[in-house]
Amino acid sequence: MRIIYYSPHPTHDIVSEVGYSTHQREVINALRMLGHEVMTVIMGGENALDHQLIREEKTNPSPLKLALKRIIPRFIWTSLNNYKLILHDRTAGKRLEEAINLHKPDLIYERSEYLQDSGARMAKKYGIRYFLEVNAPFVEEMRHFEGYSLYEGKAHKVEKFKLDAARKVFSVSSALSGFLCKRYNCDPAKIILQPNCINPAQLSDNGGIKGLKDSLGLGDNKVIGFVGSIFPYHGVDVLIKAFANVNREEAGTRLLIVGDGTIMPDLRKLAQDLGMSEKIIFAGKIPHKNVFSYIQIMDICVMAKSNWYGSPVKIFEYGLMNKPVIAPDTSPVRDVMVHRESGLIVGDDEDELAAAILSYLNNAELAMSCAGNFHRRVTSEFTWQKAAERIIQECA
């Protein structure tokens, strides 16, 4: 097949180490590995130089712009940014149309983005099969992070238009699928559940850092760990509090936090206030090629919190490394994991999380069983190759 992979977002490139870049890159590569011709239209940049120039343009505001942002009401600022997105989509549509005329694709596969409907418009204009990948409730997500916009009504219409135009909709979780059906009356028959995935070949990039555990001062202690970008909704503060409770019972434990974020100073202070500064190691941000070396030295891998709709990539990375996983009680987690069979699923308070950690520490058989079961499921069902095969199957 001839496929155009379309990503209209103005800054989401395919060269960075962040999640959205990895997701796009892996789907494209997996489709190509299956023997299909994949042309890309990635508005956020398809090489490092493109990405750098786009990011500089978007993230280096002038002093005047910063001053105006302080005095202009937030909803006006958000609305202006939304208007810019609408203008951007016109440019993106022209790029896509050029690619359509050049490559004559059999399928347009789009990674859906907020206020962008050029993919659906071009697919309808040229009568091309159109698949839509949806990773979030975009209007609600934008409202949460950026506040109200005067274009919110239009944004809902854009979502409805794309979902109606798509022949198949690939949704990252069952919770998101249900939301799309209820909010936009999307036909459930055309929704395909497709959680996030991993690429087992990533392990070939694992540097196997010698003496990593000793270099971090972990010694022979049991290591509870977290890897990923650190945002408030990931619950790393809850993990720190839970670990403090665990360490009071099991002194031979340490907490390893790998990643970075704006709340890191708060987390370090929390560790200090709890008297855990010497027992909690903040490794900071590391190159992605080394991530699996850090996971390897962990005895228990934790994700304390997540949102209601997203499929957390980190639990699949934990599973790939055959580690016992503790994950939050959300619908996307239950889509892929069974409590006490492939992991421990917990509520969002530190007491329940601490109890789960102690369950693994005190029951090696449970830890080993959950790790093995989830590893087998991840490597057999949740790989990018399987995701690509599912896309092609739905073209039949």
Beta strands, then each sheet from edge to edge (+ up, - down):
strand 1: 2-7
strand 2: 37-42
strand 3: 107-111
strand 4: 129-134
strand 5: 168-171
strand 6: 191-193
strand 7: 222-227
strand 8: 253-258
strand 9: 280-284
strand 10: 300-302
strand 11: 325-328
strand 12: 344-346
sheet 1: 2+ 1+ 3+ 4+ 5+ 6+
sheet 2: 9+ 8+ 7+ 10+ 11+ 12+
end
